[in-house]
Amino acid sequence: MARIKEKFAELSAKKEKALIAYIMVGYPNEAATMAAVRGLIHGGADIIELGFPFSDPLADGPVIQNASTVSLHNGTKINKFFNIVKKIRKETEIPLILMTYTNILYHKGYQKFIVEAKKAGIDGLILPDMSIEESKEYLEATKNMMDTIFLISPNTTKSRIEKITKSSSGFLYLVAVYGTTGVKTGIQNYTLRAIKGVKKITKGKIPVGVGFGVSTPDDVKKYIKTGADAVIVGSAFLKLIEKTPQNKRESSVTRFTRSLKKETIQK
């Protein structure tokens, strides 16, 4: 639980913001996952978000949906996922976040799932379909175990943001665009207004990360300049992994990560 908090404190001391990178575990195979993770670390990613495939990923666009389908077809079950996390954890102390859907945890049992995730090396959870109204059992199971990262959108009301902030730890995830991930619509003025508005509401109590549709160094630069504490990039990494041969994946991911990370350093 401490790794994410410590990372943000470390970055603040260096006058940097966080680059959070998402990849789907098992896409297109385990070797690609490990190569991508090493590339992210060498490129300077601050936090890695590891997707566990789900059959009906409502919040995800076509790129992540496809990656999820391929990973499932490759037999990525939860035990295999945790084994890969353990391999990653042997190589690095970088904060690791698990992103999946509520039914995966509910089916196994919140407490049992979270204990296994913690043992494997996971530091936080993102469940896009977990509503604050239905989160009591989930929050009880995660207490003192790992960070709970909830999502808000540009049209979330002030009172609701305040309520979600109280139940969130690690960082608050602001969805940049209306719709699903990976849909490139350009940076919207309503998103920039939302970043400023959310920062006023949270008053520095928790970092604010921006994700969905973020794919270029210019995107990262604009969101950081507006006040975001972290920027989350996902589909762009999956596209790069898909088009790059296995023997070049690590170096390609390193280069791209480096180009994004550069924009999180405040001049």
Summary of the structure (lengths in Angstrom):
residues: 267
radius of gyration: 16.9
end to end distance: 30.0
largest distance: 49.8
contacts: 928
relative contact order: 0.18
helix: 53%
strand: 14%
